[in-house]
């Protein structure tokens, strides 16, 4: 199955973006191939640029407090008690973070130089930075992986908070099965009384199209495209039935 997720507000869009950057970093750190370190540094700089924002810390704490207040009004099951405990622990860790906006290298001249190089038209290349080549030659894969883990660990509280909140949101999804469209587009009405946060669309693995959405407070319009030329795309949409599942997740 192919799953697509679409945020319905800017806060969730931000959480999804940063969640994906952390996932990308985790994946890249495990790649044992030449030049993989270049990708790791570029992704780490993306983490520094996004996860160090003061407004992100505030938004995460606000969202955690909202979820804790909701839990107080629910029946005290073991699951709800554990969730509340987890959220409180994450909030305490977030509050202890000293946010330094932007790129704070903490006196690490090597990392600072790498960031400067990454912003140049050629990016990070050993030809222009022999110190980087020397670092690659004298360290093992395990040592370089440990280096990146240590750097990313400075943002561990942010990563844990976003991961937990997104898992909590996805657990609150209502999946509607067996939807279909013969025209390549369909509208699904939202409940305006709910805070709708995330649209999840699931297509069969063999599907030859992908979805995109447009939305407002009352409805989600889903459009399916094949990624081919406009002429072929129009023929495909009008002649094929698209079957899919749709879910709305709400905090």
C-alpha positions as CSV (number, residue, x, y, z in Angstrom):
1,X,0.0,0.0,0.0
2,X,1.1,3.5,-0.8
3,X,0.3,6.0,2.0
4,X,0.3,9.8,1.5
5,X,-0.1,12.4,4.3
6,X,-1.3,16.0,3.9
7,X,-1.4,18.5,6.7
8,X,-4.5,20.7,7.1
9,X,-2.8,23.5,9.1
10,X,0.6,25.1,9.3
11,X,1.5,23.6,12.7
12,X,1.1,20.1,11.5
13,X,2.9,20.9,8.2
14,X,5.9,22.1,10.3
15,X,5.9,19.0,12.4
16,X,5.7,16.7,9.4
17,X,8.6,18.5,7.7
18,X,10.9,18.3,10.7
19,X,9.9,14.7,11.4
20,X,11.0,13.8,7.9
21,X,14.3,15.6,8.2
22,X,15.1,13.6,11.3
23,X,14.1,10.4,9.5
24,X,16.3,11.3,6.6
25,X,19.2,11.9,9.0
26,X,18.7,8.5,10.6
27,X,18.7,6.8,7.2
28,X,21.7,8.6,5.9
29,X,23.8,7.9,9.0
30,X,23.4,4.2,8.3
31,X,24.6,4.4,4.7
32,X,28.2,3.0,4.4
33,X,29.1,4.4,1.0
34,X,31.5,7.0,-0.4
35,X,30.2,10.6,-0.2
36,X,27.4,9.6,2.2
37,X,28.9,12.0,4.8
38,X,28.2,14.9,2.5
39,X,24.5,14.2,2.7
40,X,24.7,13.8,6.4
41,X,26.2,17.2,6.9
42,X,23.7,18.9,4.6
43,X,20.8,17.2,6.4
44,X,22.2,18.1,9.8
45,X,22.4,21.7,8.8
46,X,18.7,21.5,7.8
47,X,18.0,20.2,11.4
48,X,20.0,23.1,12.8
49,X,18.0,25.6,10.8
50,X,14.6,24.2,11.7
51,X,14.8,22.5,15.1
52,X,16.6,25.4,16.8
53,X,13.7,27.9,16.2
54,X,12.3,29.3,19.4
55,X,8.8,29.3,18.0
56,X,9.0,25.5,17.5
57,X,9.7,24.8,21.1
58,X,6.8,27.0,22.1
59,X,4.4,25.3,19.7
60,X,5.4,21.8,20.9
61,X,4.9,22.7,24.5
62,X,1.5,24.3,23.6
63,X,0.4,21.2,21.7
64,X,1.5,18.9,24.6
65,X,-0.4,20.9,27.1
66,X,-3.5,20.8,24.9
67,X,-3.3,17.0,24.7
68,X,-2.8,16.7,28.5
69,X,-5.9,18.8,29.1
70,X,-7.9,16.6,26.8
71,X,-6.7,13.5,28.6
72,X,-7.9,14.9,31.9
73,X,-11.5,14.9,30.6
74,X,-11.3,11.3,29.5
75,X,-11.7,8.1,31.5
76,X,-8.5,7.2,33.4
77,X,-7.4,4.0,31.6
78,X,-3.9,2.6,31.8
79,X,-3.3,3.9,28.2
80,X,-4.4,7.4,29.0
81,X,-2.4,7.6,32.2
82,X,0.7,6.4,30.4
83,X,0.2,8.9,27.6
84,X,-0.2,11.7,30.1
85,X,2.9,10.7,31.9
86,X,4.9,10.5,28.7
87,X,3.7,13.9,27.6
88,X,4.6,15.4,30.9
89,X,8.1,13.9,30.7
90,X,8.6,15.3,27.2
91,X,7.3,18.7,28.2
92,X,9.8,18.9,31.1
93,X,12.7,18.0,28.8
94,X,11.5,20.7,26.3
95,X,11.4,23.4,28.9
96,X,15.0,22.7,29.9
97,X,16.2,23.4,26.3
98,X,18.1,26.6,25.9
99,X,17.2,27.7,22.4
100,X,19.9,29.4,20.4
101,X,18.3,30.5,17.2
102,X,20.2,29.8,13.9
103,X,23.5,28.1,13.4
104,X,25.2,27.8,16.8
105,X,28.5,25.9,16.2
106,X,29.7,26.3,19.8
107,X,33.3,27.0,18.7
108,X,33.4,24.1,16.3
109,X,35.4,25.7,13.5
110,X,35.4,22.5,11.4
111,X,31.6,22.4,11.4
112,X,31.3,26.1,10.8
113,X,33.6,25.9,7.8
114,X,31.6,23.0,6.4
115,X,28.4,25.0,6.7
116,X,30.1,27.9,4.8
117,X,31.2,25.5,2.1
118,X,27.7,23.9,1.8
119,X,26.3,27.3,1.0
120,X,28.7,27.8,-2.0
121,X,27.6,26.9,-5.5
122,X,29.8,23.8,-5.5
123,X,28.8,22.7,-2.0
124,X,31.1,20.6,0.2
125,X,34.0,19.3,-2.0
126,X,37.3,17.9,-0.7
127,X,39.2,19.7,-3.5
128,X,38.5,23.0,-1.7
129,X,38.6,21.7,1.8
130,X,41.6,19.3,2.5
131,X,40.8,19.3,6.2
132,X,37.5,17.6,5.4
133,X,39.3,15.0,3.2
134,X,41.8,14.4,6.1
135,X,38.8,13.9,8.5
136,X,37.3,11.3,6.1
137,X,40.6,9.4,5.8
138,X,41.5,9.2,9.4
139,X,38.0,8.2,10.8
140,X,36.2,4.9,10.4
141,X,32.6,4.6,9.4
142,X,31.7,3.8,13.1
143,X,33.5,6.9,14.3
144,X,31.8,9.1,11.7
145,X,28.4,7.6,12.6
146,X,29.1,8.3,16.3
147,X,30.1,11.9,15.4
148,X,26.7,12.5,13.7
149,X,24.7,10.9,16.4
150,X,26.4,13.1,19.0
151,X,25.6,16.2,17.0
152,X,21.9,15.2,16.4
153,X,21.6,14.3,20.1
154,X,21.6,18.1,20.9
155,X,18.1,18.1,19.3
156,X,16.9,14.9,20.8
157,X,14.2,16.5,22.9
158,X,12.7,18.2,19.8
159,X,12.9,14.9,17.8
160,X,11.2,12.9,20.6
161,X,8.4,15.5,21.1
162,X,7.6,15.7,17.4
163,X,7.8,11.9,16.9
164,X,5.5,11.3,19.9
165,X,2.9,13.9,18.9
166,X,2.7,12.7,15.3
167,X,2.3,9.1,16.5
168,X,-0.5,10.3,18.8
169,X,-2.1,12.1,15.9
170,X,-1.9,9.2,13.6
171,X,-3.5,6.9,16.2
172,X,-6.6,9.2,16.1
173,X,-7.3,8.7,12.5
174,X,-10.6,7.6,11.1
175,X,-10.2,5.6,7.9
176,X,-13.0,5.5,5.4
177,X,-12.7,2.4,3.2
178,X,-13.7,1.7,-0.4
179,X,-13.8,5.2,-1.8
180,X,-13.6,5.7,-5.6
181,X,-13.7,8.3,-8.3
182,X,-14.2,7.9,-12.1
183,X,-13.1,11.4,-12.9
184,X,-9.8,11.7,-11.0
185,X,-11.3,14.1,-8.4
186,X,-13.5,13.8,-5.4
187,X,-14.7,15.9,-2.5
188,X,-14.9,14.8,1.1
189,X,-16.8,16.9,3.6
190,X,-15.1,17.7,6.9
191,X,-16.7,18.1,10.3
192,X,-16.2,21.8,11.0
193,X,-16.7,21.2,14.8
194,X,-13.5,19.1,14.9
195,X,-9.9,20.3,14.6
196,X,-9.0,18.4,11.5
197,X,-5.2,18.1,11.3
198,X,-4.1,15.5,8.8
199,X,-5.5,13.8,5.7
200,X,-4.2,10.3,5.0
201,X,-4.8,8.7,1.6
202,X,-4.0,5.0,1.0
203,X,-3.7,3.6,-2.6
204,X,-2.9,0.1,-3.7
205,X,0.8,-0.6,-4.3
206,X,0.1,-1.2,-8.0
207,X,-1.6,2.1,-8.4
208,X,-0.3,4.3,-11.3
209,X,-1.4,7.6,-9.8
210,X,-0.7,9.8,-6.9
211,X,-3.0,12.2,-4.9
212,X,-2.8,15.9,-4.2
213,X,-5.4,17.9,-2.2
214,X,-6.8,21.4,-1.7
215,X,-8.9,22.1,1.4
216,X,-10.8,24.6,3.6
217,X,-12.5,24.3,6.9
218,X,-15.5,22.4,5.4
219,X,-14.1,20.1,2.7
220,X,-11.1,18.3,1.2
221,X,-10.8,18.1,-2.5
222,X,-8.7,15.1,-3.6
223,X,-7.1,15.1,-7.1
224,X,-5.4,12.1,-8.7
225,X,-2.6,12.5,-11.3
226,X,-0.5,10.0,-13.2
227,X,2.6,12.2,-13.5
228,X,2.5,11.9,-17.3
229,X,1.9,14.5,-19.9
230,X,-1.3,16.5,-19.8
231,X,-2.9,14.7,-22.7
232,X,-2.1,11.2,-21.4
233,X,-3.1,12.3,-17.9
234,X,-6.5,13.5,-19.0
235,X,-7.1,10.2,-20.9
236,X,-6.0,8.2,-17.9
237,X,-8.2,10.0,-15.4
238,X,-11.3,9.8,-17.5
239,X,-11.0,6.1,-18.4
240,X,-9.9,4.6,-15.1
241,X,-11.6,4.2,-11.8
242,X,-9.3,5.1,-8.8
243,X,-10.1,3.2,-5.6
244,X,-8.5,4.3,-2.4
245,X,-8.9,4.8,1.3
246,X,-9.1,8.1,3.0
247,X,-8.6,9.0,6.7
248,X,-8.9,12.2,8.7
249,X,-6.7,12.5,11.8
250,X,-7.5,15.0,14.5
251,X,-5.9,15.9,17.8
